[in-house]
Amino acid sequence: MDYITRITDVVIDRKIQAFNAINIQGPKGCGKTRTCKERCKTVIEFQDEELREGYLNIANTAPSLFFNNDKPILFDEWQDAPKIWGAIRKNCDDNPESTGSFYLTGSTSTKVDTAHTGTGRISSIMMYPMTLWETGDSNGGVSLTKIFEDTNYAPIAKNNLKLEDLFYIVCRGGWPKCLAIKGKTGKLEVAKDYFQQIYMKDISTVDNVKRNPEIARILIKSYARNVATLAKKTAIYADVQSSQSVTDVTLASYVSALEKLYVIKDIDAWMPQIRSKTAIRASKKHIFLDPSIAAAALGISPEYFEKDLDSFGHLFENLVIRDLLAYAEANNAHVMHYRDDTGLEVDAVYQLEDGRYALIEIKTGVNAVEKAEDNLLRFKSVIHEHNIKATKNKDHPGVIYREPDHMIVICANAPMAYTTEKGIRVIPFACLKN
């Protein structure tokens, strides 16, 4: 199958201008090895049974011998030969002028202890499952990057996906393996298998701590029920403890293992204190690195959503945030959320490193766009009013907060991209790209 350029390629292109070694991390099966193979002249695969013994002998006795091969060199499943890390680190020190010589990829399900961190020598990159743009499900009619670059950017883009298509995409996920499978039913089996492997095997091998698969399964299912919410972990733990005898401390170790496996992730709260008397809820929003794992944990098919749009709404929000995270990685940006005790909230805040940011609401139906628009305008008004009050006292002015550079509603079934009369961009998710 021909290689599909990934969002991660943009990040790698940037990193190899400064670093001689790149370590690509991310969920199992997201395409790390394939991306590196496209760039490397030499591939050392420690999982190759025919060559494994010889490779390991070299790695354990004289790992620098590998460096005589044509560069760039990929060390796939490098965790099987941990001395490679130290050897690469030393080579980077010995050749400070070199860049882009080494690539490392490895299993997320095995803990590796190294003598040195590799800081300043080996740069780590996070790779996400494929976005809708990468899988070809999005027509790419609207570029998030261009929205920030060009204030006059107003593309004409029509939505080419039905709601039922997104039902399927949520359950299928962004796994590259799916692209090689012809049948739609077969594609759905990939996420189901990943889920089973996670709770049956990976949850224990990630840090060599034996864990109960049934507790792991129920915990993941509880996270899935609370996906894209600010549910407290104690509430999630209580959900598990209703049927399992397990302590909070033990469950916390399970959560840590799932985070190391890149199964779940918490989205931080955006923290501009726009109301001094208002308590901002710094709770984290819980998501899966790919919502298909959540769907598999819940045991639901695409057809299930036809009678439960509320559940789809949560998983759809997770799907959108997954893509925003991938785009943020490429642009040195951050994805956060906001909610305070007055009820003011925004599903996602996409903030660039120079401080520019977009407030983003994520909605399933186009009928919810007007309410989302009102919410975004209310948010902007709160910041504006705060800034007016902050500047009233000329001698002792308060803190001024930047108003949003863009306000966006990403909608599942909007027929086309457009800008409302009040300046809110409405973007069909199936039109979005980096």
Stockholm file with secondary structure:
# STOCKHOLM 1.0

chainA/1-434         MDYITRITDVVIDRKIQAFNAINIQGPKGCGKTRTCKERCKTVIEFQDEELREGYLNIANTAPSLFFNNDKPILFDEWQDAPKIWGAIRKNCDDNPESTGSFYLTGSTSTKVDTAHTGTGRISSIMMYPMTLWETGDSNGGVSLTKIFEDTNYAPIAKNNLKLEDLFYIVCRGGWPKCLAIKGKTGKLEVAKDYFQQIYMKDISTVDNVKRNPEIARILIKSYARNVATLAKKTAIYADVQSSQSVTDVTLASYVSALEKLYVIKDIDAWMPQIRSKTAIRASKKHIFLDPSIAAAALGISPEYFEKDLDSFGHLFENLVIRDLLAYAEANNAHVMHYRDDTGLEVDAVYQLEDGRYALIEIKTGVNAVEKAEDNLLRFKSVIHEHNIKATKNKDHPGVIYREPDHMIVICANAPMAYTTEKGIRVIPFACLKN
#=GR chainA/1-434 SS CCCCCCHHHHHHHHHTTTCSEEEEECSTTSSHHHHHHTTCSEEEETTCTTTHHHHHHHHHHCGGGGGGSCSSEEEETGGGSTHHHHHHHHHHHHCTTCCSCEEEECCTTSCCCCSSCCTTTEEEEECCSCCHHHHTCSCCCEEHHHHHHCTTCCCCCBCCCCHHHHHHHHHHCSCGGGGGCCSHHHHHHHHHHHHHHIIIIIHHHTTTCCCCHHHHHHHHHHHHHTTTSCCCHHHHHHHHHTTSCCCHHHHHHHHHHHHHTTSEEEECBCCCCCCTTSCBCCCCEEEESSHHHHHHHHTCCGGGGGGCHHHHHHHHHHHHHHHHHHHHHHTTCEEEEEEBTTSCEEEEEEECTTSCEEEEEEESSGGGHHHHHHHHHHHHHHHHHHHHHHTTCSSSCCCCCCCCSEEEEEESSCSBCEECTTSCEEEEGGGEEC
#=GC SS_cons         CCCCCCHHHHHHHHHTTTCSEEEEECSTTSSHHHHHHTTCSEEEETTCTTTHHHHHHHHHHCGGGGGGSCSSEEEETGGGSTHHHHHHHHHHHHCTTCCSCEEEECCTTSCCCCSSCCTTTEEEEECCSCCHHHHTCSCCCEEHHHHHHCTTCCCCCBCCCCHHHHHHHHHHCSCGGGGGCCSHHHHHHHHHHHHHHIIIIIHHHTTTCCCCHHHHHHHHHHHHHTTTSCCCHHHHHHHHHTTSCCCHHHHHHHHHHHHHTTSEEEECBCCCCCCTTSCBCCCCEEEESSHHHHHHHHTCCGGGGGGCHHHHHHHHHHHHHHHHHHHHHHTTCEEEEEEBTTSCEEEEEEECTTSCEEEEEEESSGGGHHHHHHHHHHHHHHHHHHHHHHTTCSSSCCCCCCCCSEEEEEESSCSBCEECTTSCEEEEGGGEEC
//
